[in-house]
Amino acid sequence: MSGDTSTPTTARRPTMRDVARLAGVGVKTVSRVVNGEPNVSADTAERVRRAAAELQYEPDLHAGNLRRADGRSHTIGLLVSSVANPFAAQVHRAIERVATEHGYAVFATSLEDDPVAEQRAIAALSRRRVDGYVVTPVHDDQSYLRVHLDRGTPLVCIDREPAGIDVDSVVTSNYDGARDAVRHLVAHGHRRIAFLGDLERIQTARLRRAGYLDELADAGITPDPALIVLDLHDDASATAVTRRLLTLPEPPTAIFSSQNLVTVGAIRALQQLGLEHDVALVGFDDVEAGDLVKPRVSVVAQDPDRIGRLAAERVFARIGGDGGPARQIVVPTRLVVRGSGEIARPEAQRGGS
């Protein structure tokens, strides 16, 4: 990854005085409009709002005596994909540990994988004058964040690569991890391997699907479209889909589940149908109690603690003055063999396709 996130000539944040000058009014009038106070004409209020929008002015919630002598708030903003996912919770904990070591607090927001929520959360954190951001990109374009970089506020993206902007990122080897999972299932004789995919608009979901398809191609296996299901995002939908796949005239003999909550749903369906010892399963990302069910769940494990720690270290390096080129750090996955992924293709089907 190339680019330069140094900010030797950063633009200062616009102030009420700047808005007042552009709108041709007094600072007190701007204050009244910003705070929603009465006694301002509609025309004047609209002129102030237009000036504020043009300057990208945001009210300072840490005014005066709430700010430190060094001009910093000693807070960072964290945007995670969804608190419903244990992976995001583990990343959050790792970032908080590093932040605490630096004497910082973390303002965390769960986006629930909603692109609109991403921009709304950034705006809210900006009003609190956080000293840096760690962002899980959900929107398909992060170029709107450039204004914060121009003002000298560091930004690190996590879990997914940003689009439209060149900043530090810490990601998982999603593509390679997916290939490892499928290769493992193929090695145990499977050719009808179902793919349970996350929301297709999510970058990691697309990378994992690409790894699945490419590994099948390299193994000389033509994927069956009927076994590829996309846009799953929770255990309930995954349970329903897995039950449907397993009752097809030609059901899959193995499943690659590309997200931990989806894996939970697949496990539940296998158990409901009594097929947990007959159909192989490898999930992407570990699942809670995955080593307690029978058979134990084989997974491609990420390292959320390391991902969170590295992201936090990058943002604090930037806060500390690191002006070097943007870096992408890829944290490798590892295949954890526990039993479910090692169920061999049934002997009676080995001659089929």
C-alpha positions as CSV (number, residue, x, y, z in Angstrom):
1,M,0.0,0.0,0.0
2,S,1.4,3.4,-0.8
3,G,0.6,7.0,0.1
4,D,1.6,9.5,2.7
5,T,-0.5,10.2,5.8
6,S,1.8,12.9,7.1
7,T,0.2,16.2,7.9
8,P,3.0,18.9,7.9
9,T,0.6,21.6,6.8
10,T,-2.7,20.4,8.2
11,A,-5.8,22.6,7.9
12,R,-7.1,23.8,11.2
13,R,-10.7,23.1,12.3
14,P,-13.1,25.8,11.3
15,T,-14.4,27.8,14.3
16,M,-17.6,29.7,15.0
17,R,-15.7,32.9,14.1
18,D,-15.0,31.5,10.6
19,V,-18.7,30.6,10.2
20,A,-19.7,34.1,11.4
21,R,-17.3,35.8,9.0
22,L,-18.6,33.8,6.0
23,A,-22.3,34.3,6.9
24,G,-21.8,38.0,7.6
25,V,-23.2,37.7,11.2
26,G,-21.8,37.9,14.7
27,V,-20.4,35.0,16.6
28,K,-23.3,35.1,19.1
29,T,-25.7,34.6,16.2
30,V,-23.8,31.6,15.1
31,S,-23.9,30.2,18.6
32,R,-27.7,30.7,18.8
33,V,-28.2,28.8,15.6
34,V,-25.9,26.0,16.5
35,N,-27.5,25.6,19.9
36,G,-31.1,25.9,18.5
37,E,-31.9,29.1,20.5
38,P,-34.7,31.4,19.5
39,N,-34.6,35.0,18.3
40,V,-32.8,34.4,15.0
41,S,-34.7,35.0,11.8
42,A,-35.2,32.1,9.4
43,D,-33.2,33.8,6.6
44,T,-30.3,34.4,9.0
45,A,-30.4,30.9,10.4
46,E,-30.3,29.4,6.9
47,R,-27.3,31.6,6.0
48,V,-25.5,30.4,9.0
49,R,-26.3,26.8,8.3
50,R,-25.1,27.2,4.7
51,A,-21.8,28.7,5.9
52,A,-21.3,25.9,8.4
53,A,-21.9,23.3,5.7
54,E,-19.5,25.0,3.3
55,L,-16.8,25.1,5.9
56,Q,-17.6,21.6,7.3
57,Y,-17.9,23.2,10.7
58,E,-18.8,20.9,13.6
59,P,-19.6,22.1,17.1
60,D,-17.0,21.3,19.7
61,L,-18.5,19.2,22.6
62,H,-15.2,19.5,24.5
63,A,-15.0,23.2,24.7
64,G,-12.8,25.3,27.0
65,N,-12.0,23.7,30.3
66,L,-13.0,20.2,29.1
67,R,-9.9,20.0,26.9
68,R,-6.4,19.1,28.0
69,A,-3.5,21.6,28.0
70,D,-2.0,19.7,25.1
71,G,-5.1,20.4,23.0
72,R,-6.1,16.7,22.9
73,S,-9.2,15.0,24.2
74,H,-7.2,11.8,25.0
75,T,-10.0,9.8,23.4
76,I,-10.1,7.7,20.2
77,G,-13.2,6.7,18.3
78,L,-13.8,3.0,17.4
79,L,-16.4,1.9,14.8
80,V,-17.0,-1.9,14.9
81,S,-19.1,-3.8,12.4
82,S,-21.6,-5.3,14.9
83,V,-21.4,-6.0,18.6
84,A,-23.5,-9.1,17.9
85,N,-20.4,-10.7,16.4
86,P,-17.9,-12.0,19.0
87,F,-15.1,-11.2,16.7
88,A,-15.9,-7.4,17.0
89,A,-16.1,-7.7,20.8
90,Q,-12.6,-9.3,20.9
91,V,-11.1,-6.6,18.7
92,H,-12.8,-3.9,20.9
93,R,-11.2,-5.4,24.0
94,A,-7.7,-5.5,22.5
95,I,-8.0,-1.8,21.4
96,E,-9.2,-0.7,24.8
97,R,-6.2,-2.5,26.5
98,V,-3.7,-0.5,24.3
99,A,-5.7,2.7,24.8
100,T,-5.6,2.3,28.6
101,E,-1.8,1.9,28.5
102,H,-1.7,5.3,26.7
103,G,-4.0,6.9,29.2
104,Y,-6.8,7.1,26.6
105,A,-10.5,6.3,26.7
106,V,-12.4,4.7,23.8
107,F,-15.7,5.8,22.4
108,A,-17.1,2.7,20.6
109,T,-20.0,2.5,18.2
110,S,-21.6,-0.6,16.6
111,L,-22.5,0.0,13.0
112,E,-24.6,-3.1,12.6
113,D,-23.1,-3.2,9.1
114,D,-25.2,-0.2,8.1
115,P,-23.3,2.1,5.6
116,V,-25.4,5.1,6.7
117,A,-24.5,4.5,10.4
118,E,-20.8,4.7,9.5
119,Q,-21.0,8.3,8.4
120,R,-23.4,9.2,11.2
121,A,-21.0,7.7,13.8
122,I,-18.0,9.5,12.4
123,A,-19.8,12.8,12.6
124,A,-20.8,12.2,16.2
125,L,-17.2,11.2,17.2
126,S,-15.8,14.3,15.4
127,R,-18.0,16.5,17.5
128,R,-16.4,15.0,20.5
129,R,-13.0,15.9,19.1
130,V,-11.5,12.4,19.3
131,D,-7.7,12.3,18.6
132,G,-7.9,9.4,16.2
133,Y,-10.2,6.8,14.6
134,V,-10.2,3.1,14.2
135,V,-12.9,2.3,11.6
136,T,-14.4,-0.9,10.3
137,P,-15.4,0.2,6.8
138,V,-19.0,-0.6,6.0
139,H,-19.8,2.1,3.4
140,D,-18.4,1.4,-0.1
141,D,-16.4,4.7,-0.1
142,Q,-14.4,6.3,2.7
143,S,-13.2,9.3,0.7
144,Y,-15.5,11.5,2.9
145,L,-13.0,10.9,5.7
146,R,-10.3,12.9,4.0
147,V,-11.4,16.1,5.7
148,H,-10.5,14.5,9.1
149,L,-7.0,13.5,7.8
150,D,-6.5,17.0,6.4
151,R,-7.2,18.4,9.9
152,G,-4.6,16.1,11.4
153,T,-6.8,13.4,12.9
154,P,-5.2,9.9,12.3
155,L,-7.3,7.1,10.9
156,V,-6.7,3.4,10.8
157,C,-9.1,0.9,9.1
158,I,-9.6,-2.5,10.5
159,D,-10.9,-5.9,9.3
160,R,-11.7,-4.4,5.8
161,E,-9.7,-2.3,3.4
162,P,-10.9,1.3,2.9
163,A,-12.0,2.6,-0.5
164,G,-11.3,6.0,-1.9
165,I,-8.6,6.9,0.7
166,D,-5.1,5.8,1.4
167,V,-4.6,5.1,5.2
168,D,-3.2,2.4,7.5
169,S,-5.2,-0.8,7.6
170,V,-5.0,-4.1,9.5
171,V,-6.8,-7.0,7.8
172,T,-7.0,-10.8,7.8
173,S,-5.9,-13.0,5.0
174,N,-9.5,-13.7,4.0
175,Y,-8.8,-15.1,0.6
176,D,-6.0,-17.4,1.6
177,G,-7.9,-18.6,4.6
178,A,-10.9,-19.6,2.5
179,R,-8.7,-21.5,0.1
180,D,-7.2,-23.4,3.1
181,A,-10.7,-24.4,4.3
182,V,-11.8,-25.7,0.9
183,R,-8.5,-27.4,0.2
184,H,-8.9,-29.2,3.5
185,L,-12.3,-30.5,2.6
186,V,-11.2,-31.5,-0.9
187,A,-8.4,-33.5,0.7
188,H,-11.0,-35.5,2.6
189,G,-12.7,-36.5,-0.6
190,H,-15.4,-33.9,-0.9
191,R,-16.6,-32.5,-4.2
192,R,-20.0,-31.2,-3.4
193,I,-19.0,-28.4,-1.0
194,A,-21.6,-25.9,0.0
195,F,-20.7,-22.2,0.5
196,L,-22.6,-20.2,3.1
197,G,-21.6,-16.5,2.5
198,D,-22.1,-13.4,4.5
199,L,-23.6,-10.2,3.0
200,E,-22.2,-9.8,-0.5
201,R,-21.7,-6.1,-0.1
202,I,-19.1,-6.8,2.6
203,Q,-15.6,-6.9,1.3
204,T,-14.5,-9.9,3.5
205,A,-17.5,-11.9,2.2
206,R,-16.5,-11.4,-1.4
207,L,-12.9,-12.3,-0.7
208,R,-13.9,-15.5,1.1
209,R,-16.2,-16.5,-1.8
210,A,-13.4,-15.8,-4.3
211,G,-11.1,-18.1,-2.3
212,Y,-13.8,-20.8,-2.3
213,L,-14.3,-20.6,-6.0
214,D,-10.6,-20.5,-6.9
215,E,-9.7,-23.4,-4.8
216,L,-12.5,-25.5,-6.3
217,A,-11.2,-24.5,-9.8
218,D,-7.7,-25.5,-9.0
219,A,-9.0,-28.9,-7.7
220,G,-10.8,-29.4,-11.0
221,I,-14.2,-29.1,-9.4
222,T,-17.1,-27.3,-11.0
223,P,-19.1,-25.5,-8.3
224,D,-22.8,-26.3,-8.2
225,P,-24.7,-22.9,-8.1
226,A,-27.4,-24.6,-6.0
227,L,-24.9,-25.1,-3.2
228,I,-23.8,-21.4,-3.1
229,V,-25.9,-19.2,-0.8
230,L,-25.0,-15.5,-0.3
231,D,-26.2,-12.7,2.0
232,L,-26.5,-14.7,5.2
233,H,-25.7,-12.7,8.3
234,D,-27.1,-14.5,11.3
235,D,-27.5,-17.9,12.8
236,A,-31.3,-18.2,12.2
237,S,-31.1,-17.6,8.4
238,A,-28.1,-19.9,8.2
239,T,-30.0,-22.7,10.0
240,A,-32.9,-22.5,7.6
241,V,-30.7,-22.4,4.5
242,T,-28.5,-25.3,5.7
243,R,-31.6,-27.4,6.4
244,R,-32.8,-26.7,2.8
245,L,-29.4,-27.7,1.3
246,L,-29.2,-30.9,3.3
247,T,-32.6,-32.0,2.0
248,L,-31.8,-31.5,-1.7
249,P,-31.9,-34.6,-4.0
250,E,-28.1,-34.2,-4.2
251,P,-27.1,-32.6,-0.9
252,P,-23.6,-31.3,-0.1
253,T,-21.3,-33.7,1.7
254,A,-19.4,-30.8,3.2
255,I,-20.0,-27.1,4.1
256,F,-17.7,-24.1,4.2
257,S,-19.3,-21.5,6.3
258,S,-17.7,-18.1,5.8
259,Q,-18.7,-16.3,9.0
260,N,-18.9,-17.3,12.7
261,L,-22.6,-16.6,13.3
262,V,-23.5,-18.4,10.1
263,T,-21.4,-21.4,11.3
264,V,-23.5,-21.5,14.5
265,G,-26.6,-21.8,12.3
266,A,-25.1,-24.5,10.2
267,I,-24.1,-26.5,13.3
268,R,-27.7,-26.2,14.6
269,A,-29.1,-27.5,11.3
270,L,-26.8,-30.4,11.2
271,Q,-27.7,-31.4,14.8
272,Q,-31.5,-31.0,14.1
273,L,-31.2,-33.4,11.1
274,G,-28.8,-35.8,12.9
275,L,-26.1,-35.3,10.3
276,E,-23.4,-33.7,12.4
277,H,-21.3,-36.9,12.1
278,D,-22.0,-37.4,8.4
279,V,-21.5,-33.9,6.8
280,A,-18.1,-32.2,7.1
281,L,-18.0,-28.5,8.2
282,V,-15.2,-25.9,8.3
283,G,-16.1,-22.4,9.5
284,F,-14.3,-19.1,8.9
285,D,-13.5,-17.6,12.3
286,D,-13.8,-19.4,15.5
287,V,-17.1,-19.9,17.3
288,E,-17.7,-19.9,21.0
289,A,-17.8,-23.4,22.5
290,G,-16.7,-24.7,19.2
291,D,-14.5,-27.2,21.0
292,L,-17.3,-28.4,23.2
293,V,-19.9,-29.6,20.6
294,K,-19.7,-33.1,19.1
295,P,-17.9,-33.3,16.8
296,R,-15.7,-30.3,17.7
297,V,-15.8,-27.6,15.0
298,S,-12.8,-27.2,12.6
299,V,-12.3,-23.5,11.7
300,V,-10.1,-21.1,9.9
301,A,-9.2,-18.9,12.9
302,Q,-8.5,-15.2,12.8
303,D,-6.6,-13.5,15.5
304,P,-8.8,-10.6,16.7
305,D,-6.6,-9.8,19.7
306,R,-3.6,-9.2,17.4
307,I,-5.7,-7.3,14.8
308,G,-7.0,-5.0,17.5
309,R,-3.7,-4.5,19.1
310,L,-1.9,-3.7,15.8
311,A,-4.6,-1.2,14.8
312,A,-4.4,0.6,18.1
313,E,-0.6,0.7,17.9
314,R,-0.8,2.3,14.5
315,V,-3.3,5.0,15.5
316,F,-1.2,5.9,18.5
317,A,1.9,5.9,16.4
318,R,0.2,8.5,14.1
319,I,-1.0,10.5,17.1
320,G,2.6,10.5,18.3
321,G,3.8,12.0,15.0
322,D,4.5,9.1,12.6
323,G,4.2,10.7,9.2
324,G,5.3,7.7,7.1
325,P,3.5,6.2,4.2
326,A,0.2,4.3,4.8
327,R,0.7,0.7,5.7
328,Q,-1.4,-2.4,5.2
329,I,-0.8,-5.1,7.8
330,V,-2.2,-8.6,6.9
331,V,-2.6,-10.9,9.9
332,P,-2.6,-14.5,8.7
333,T,-5.3,-17.1,9.6
334,R,-4.6,-20.6,10.7
335,L,-6.6,-23.8,10.1
336,V,-7.6,-25.3,13.5
337,V,-8.4,-29.1,13.0
338,R,-10.9,-30.4,15.6
339,G,-13.0,-33.0,13.9
340,S,-15.9,-31.6,11.9
341,G,-13.8,-30.7,8.9
342,E,-12.1,-34.2,8.9
343,I,-15.3,-36.2,8.2
344,A,-14.6,-38.0,5.0
345,R,-16.9,-38.1,2.0
346,P,-19.1,-41.2,2.3
347,E,-17.6,-44.2,0.6
348,A,-20.8,-44.8,-1.4
349,Q,-20.5,-41.4,-3.0
350,R,-16.7,-41.3,-3.8
351,G,-17.3,-42.3,-7.4
352,G,-19.8,-39.5,-8.1
353,S,-19.3,-35.8,-8.7
